[in-house]
């Protein structure tokens, strides 16, 4: 790969591209058993986030409401809820206000993009929410 000049784009520092070495990032545990994540993008002001999730076989995301649009691309395995299944290579999006329990019967790895954090029935905070949210 050629050695690129960081100034070549003409973008100010605040507008530069952010390259993320996802394979080098460690998986972080979530508050839910059997679910790990890599936060690729997070904007605390808006709640927008892009997260790579890995769910162990049988893991479950408890019932929650989407406070904004959620988009999910399944890389491997399957993500199942009451309305259907998104399998490897499938994409599913859910509108604001939709509610479900997400399960990975045989495990799954998927990329999820949220416009706002979810609201969980049990009061659990979403992955990107601060304690003072």
C-alpha positions in Angstrom: 0.0 0.0 0.0 1.4 3.4 -0.9 2.4 5.8 1.9 -0.4 8.3 1.9 0.0 11.9 2.9 -2.4 12.7 5.8 -2.9 16.2 4.4 -3.7 15.0 0.9 -7.5 15.1 1.4 -7.5 18.7 2.5 -9.8 17.8 5.5 -9.2 19.5 8.8 -8.2 17.2 11.6 -11.7 17.1 13.0 -13.0 15.9 9.6 -10.5 13.1 9.0 -11.4 9.5 8.3 -11.3 7.1 11.2 -9.9 3.7 10.3 -10.6 1.0 12.8 -8.6 -2.3 13.0 -11.5 -4.4 14.0 -9.7 -7.8 14.2 -7.2 -6.2 16.6 -9.9 -4.9 19.0 -10.7 -7.2 22.0 -14.2 -8.4 22.5 -15.8 -6.7 25.5 -18.4 -8.4 27.7 -21.9 -6.9 27.8 -24.3 -7.0 30.7 -26.0 -10.0 29.1 -24.6 -13.5 29.5 -23.0 -14.9 26.3 -23.0 -11.6 24.4 -19.8 -9.7 23.6 -19.2 -6.6 21.5 -16.8 -4.3 19.7 -18.0 -0.7 19.7 -17.0 0.6 16.3 -18.7 4.0 16.5 -20.5 5.8 19.3 -21.8 9.3 19.6 -22.8 9.9 23.2 -24.7 13.1 22.3 -27.1 11.4 19.9 -26.9 7.8 21.0 -26.0 6.7 17.5 -23.7 3.7 17.5 -22.4 0.9 15.3 -21.5 -2.3 17.2 -20.2 -5.7 16.2 -21.8 -8.3 18.4 -21.0 -11.9 19.0 -23.6 -14.1 20.7 -22.9 -17.5 22.1 -25.3 -20.4 21.2 -28.5 -19.8 23.2 -27.7 -16.2 24.2 -30.6 -13.8 24.4 -31.0 -10.0 24.3 -34.0 -9.4 26.7 -37.2 -7.7 25.6 -36.5 -4.2 24.5 -37.9 -1.3 22.5 -36.1 0.4 19.7 -36.0 4.1 20.4 -34.8 4.8 16.9 -34.2 2.8 13.7 -32.0 -0.3 14.2 -30.3 -2.0 11.3 -28.6 -5.4 11.5 -26.4 -7.3 9.1 -25.8 -10.9 10.1 -22.3 -12.1 9.3 -22.6 -15.7 10.7 -25.2 -17.7 12.5 -28.8 -16.5 13.0 -30.6 -13.9 14.9 -34.2 -14.9 15.7 -37.1 -13.1 17.2 -40.9 -13.5 17.3 -41.3 -12.2 13.7 -38.6 -14.3 11.9 -34.9 -15.0 11.5 -32.0 -13.1 10.0 -29.4 -15.7 8.9 -25.9 -15.3 7.6 -25.8 -12.7 4.8 -29.2 -11.3 5.7 -30.1 -7.8 6.7 -33.0 -6.7 8.9 -34.1 -3.3 10.1 -36.6 -2.4 12.7 -38.5 0.9 13.0 -38.6 3.1 16.1 -41.0 1.8 18.6 -40.6 -1.9 17.6 -40.2 -4.4 20.5 -38.7 -7.9 20.5 -36.4 -10.4 22.2 -33.4 -11.3 20.1 -32.0 -14.9 20.3 -29.1 -16.7 18.8 -30.0 -20.4 19.0 -26.8 -21.6 17.5 -24.7 -18.4 18.0 -24.3 -15.4 15.8 -22.0 -12.6 14.8 -23.7 -9.4 13.4 -23.1 -5.7 12.8 -25.8 -3.5 14.3 -26.4 0.2 13.7 -28.6 2.1 16.1 -29.8 5.7 15.8 -30.6 5.8 19.6 -30.0 3.4 22.5 -32.7 0.7 23.1 -34.9 0.8 26.2 -35.0 -2.5 28.0 -38.2 -3.7 29.9 -36.1 -4.6 32.9 -34.5 -1.1 33.0 -31.1 -2.3 31.9 -29.1 0.4 30.2 -28.1 0.0 26.6 -24.4 -0.6 25.9 -23.6 2.9 24.9 -25.6 4.8 27.6 -23.7 6.5 30.4 -24.8 6.1 34.0 -26.2 9.6 34.0 -28.4 9.0 30.9 
